[in-house]
């Protein structure tokens, strides 16, 4: 087996950076683009950016200690996406490693607004804004976000404000 440093095949990940980063209130999940993600034009199909962002939101929730299964079973509540805004700027290609980011823009009584972006290195490929509402799973009506979850979200907002970073992928070098 040869190492990627000596392999003559060019990759889109020359620094071998394929790790989750969570710094200053911005969560970043690296995602490799597979054949299943691209369309006939050989670029990422637009709906797959939404899937990448969903995956990043789910991993972010795990990282900050929000267990969605516990919410469903014990609290009988869950988050549903109410509104999505998406702008695609540049395409991603097969074998690219893109970074899907998550950061809180606004926290309401029963809703959370998230800004999510997809980058390839420092190039912004896709910019999204999601409003998710906490709902009762028995009545599908909005309910207040549980206090322990709100506390975790508030810590994210504080970290974002203290870090001063509003968008863009965090510097991997800046993370210990």
C-alpha angles and dihedrals in degrees: 000000000000124000120244089243092064098033109110091212110103115233132192088235104064094159094049089234106157104142137115114257125198113178137143093358094306119112118201125193120187115221127186116219111236133191089262089061099057132078134216089284088061093243130108110285109242094239089059091063085063089051091049090051092048090052091050092049091051093048090046091054090051091048094053092045102257108142109201093193090055089050090053098043103034105025096030087222137112143170120260124186110245101175135019130188118183133180121184116204107168134006128254119217140210112293094013115138107221129186118228112202132199128194134159118248099174138004119204134177093271103003141064127199115209131191113212128183137182118216136181102205101312096335114108107224102170135009122200139178121198131188111200122187126205107231138181106253091215098051103017091226125131116272131181116275108255113261096241090052092045088053090054091048091048090053088055091052091049091050090050093050093045092047092050092217114132102171143352133068114301116246109262089208091059093058115086 
